[in-house]
Amino acid sequence: MSMFERIIAFIKYHNAFAIGLSLIFVLSLSAMASEDVRKAVIGQEIITEIGIDDSAVLGVNLDHFNLNL
């Protein structure tokens, strides 16, 4: 029996593998439930605001603007 077959047999027939895998899954999810840990591991959300600069339009003197077509 090769080493690969022994590993496959252990995964198939021993509950320790399923229990260990479940523990790793539950512990990693519970660690990510903490907001401080999640920010440290994943990072904070970056919010980018995109808008139009209206300062040029607001600074125009409309009294001297020619509106004739």
C-alpha positions as CSV (number, residue, x, y, z in Angstrom):
1,M,0.0,0.0,0.0
2,S,1.6,3.3,-1.1
3,M,1.7,6.4,1.0
4,F,-0.9,8.1,-1.2
5,E,-3.3,5.2,-0.7
6,R,-2.8,5.4,3.0
7,I,-3.6,9.1,3.1
8,I,-6.7,8.5,1.0
9,A,-7.8,5.7,3.3
10,F,-7.3,7.9,6.4
11,I,-9.4,10.6,4.9
12,K,-12.2,8.1,3.9
13,Y,-12.4,6.1,7.1
14,H,-11.3,8.2,10.0
15,N,-13.6,10.8,11.6
16,A,-10.6,12.8,12.8
17,F,-10.1,14.3,9.3
18,A,-13.8,15.4,9.1
19,I,-13.7,16.8,12.6
20,G,-10.4,18.6,12.0
21,L,-11.6,20.1,8.8
22,S,-14.9,21.2,10.4
23,L,-12.9,22.8,13.3
24,I,-10.7,24.7,10.9
25,F,-13.7,26.0,9.0
26,V,-15.7,27.0,12.1
27,L,-12.7,28.7,13.8
28,S,-11.8,30.6,10.7
29,L,-15.3,31.8,10.2
30,S,-15.7,32.8,13.9
31,A,-12.4,34.8,13.6
32,M,-13.7,36.7,10.6
33,A,-16.9,37.5,12.6
34,S,-14.8,39.9,14.8
35,E,-14.8,43.2,13.0
36,D,-11.3,44.1,14.3
37,V,-9.8,40.9,12.9
38,R,-11.6,41.2,9.6
39,K,-10.3,44.8,9.1
40,A,-6.8,43.6,10.0
41,V,-6.8,40.6,7.6
42,I,-9.0,41.8,4.7
43,G,-8.6,45.6,5.1
44,Q,-11.0,48.4,5.4
45,E,-13.5,49.3,2.8
46,I,-12.3,52.1,0.5
47,I,-15.0,54.5,-0.6
48,T,-14.3,56.7,-3.6
49,E,-16.6,59.6,-4.4
50,I,-16.8,60.7,-8.0
51,G,-18.4,64.0,-8.9
52,I,-18.3,67.0,-11.2
53,D,-16.4,70.1,-10.2
54,D,-19.0,73.0,-10.6
55,S,-16.7,75.8,-9.4
56,A,-16.0,77.0,-13.0
57,V,-19.8,77.2,-13.7
58,L,-20.5,79.0,-10.5
59,G,-17.8,81.5,-11.1
60,V,-19.0,82.7,-14.5
61,N,-20.4,86.3,-14.7
62,L,-23.7,85.8,-16.5
63,D,-24.4,89.5,-16.8
64,H,-21.8,89.8,-19.6
65,F,-22.7,86.5,-21.3
66,N,-24.2,86.7,-24.8
67,L,-27.3,84.5,-24.9
68,N,-28.2,85.2,-28.6
69,L,-28.0,82.3,-30.9
